[in-house]
Amino acid sequence: MKTAYDERGIPYPPLHPPIVYAALAKQILDDYCVSEGVCLDIGSGVGLLGIELARRTRLDVVLVDIRKDVLVGGLRNAEYFKVRDKVFAVQADVHRLPFRPNAANLIVSRGSIPFWRDRVEAFKEIYRVLSDSGVAFLGGGLSRNIPEKVRVELRERIRRWFSSPDGRKYDPPEGWKAEEWLRKAGIRKFRVILEDPGKWIEFRKR
């Protein structure tokens, strides 16, 4: 049986071990209980977070990324996990999302914020397409559901990456000015959640 805890055989393996995405999907569903409707996975990469949400719910999941190659990989991965009928892909820039207002019941993102050119504009767009009763959960780092042994290993891996020549181009979650970005975007109902490592941003319209 295919599980999200073993990356052997996954056509397009994700950046981190699959347990990272499975644990985060479980946390999102435990906390917000959104099990149907439309979910957007922003900056999805090869789609493991969105795929895990599709596996556990009746959500129609749209993988959104600016790179076509990773979206192709995401759809292949969805086929591998037998949720291709519920997973779709849209190539788009987070600063200009091609969705109508109030389109999504759940919007998630893990690890894409450092790559956004203008965080305020990106949050405005995400807020625009979020439904009145929906919730957005975005950020970087790990879930509270990660086993401690895995957390210790990945914490060091993440720290090393942000200290590397490539990683130093981007700001780690600890340095994000999340409250400032959200207020400038006109978002008032939000919560910033600190993890070890990482930071998560939850917001709603009401």
HELIX and SHEET records of a PDB file:
HELIX    1   1 PRO A   18  TYR A   32  1                                  15    
HELIX    2   2 LEU A   48  ARG A   56  1                                   9    
HELIX    3   3 LYS A   68  TYR A   80  1                                  13    
HELIX    4   4 ARG A   84  LYS A   86  5                                   3    
HELIX    5   5 ILE A  113  PHE A  115  5                                   3    
HELIX    6   6 ARG A  119  VAL A  129  1                                  11    
HELIX    7   7 GLU A  148  SER A  163  1                                  16    
HELIX    8   8 GLY A  167  LYS A  169  5                                   3    
HELIX    9   9 PRO A  173  GLY A  175  5                                   3    
HELIX   10  10 ALA A  178  LYS A  184  1                                   7    
SHEET    1   A 7 VAL A  87  GLN A  91  0                                        
SHEET    2   A 7 ARG A  58  ASP A  65  1                                        
SHEET    3   A 7 GLU A  36  ILE A  42  1                                        
SHEET    4   A 7 ALA A 104  ARG A 110  1                                        
SHEET    5   A 7 LEU A 130  GLY A 141  1                                        
SHEET    6   A 7 GLY A 198  ARG A 204 -1                                        
SHEET    7   A 7 PHE A 190  LEU A 194 -1                                        
END                                                                             
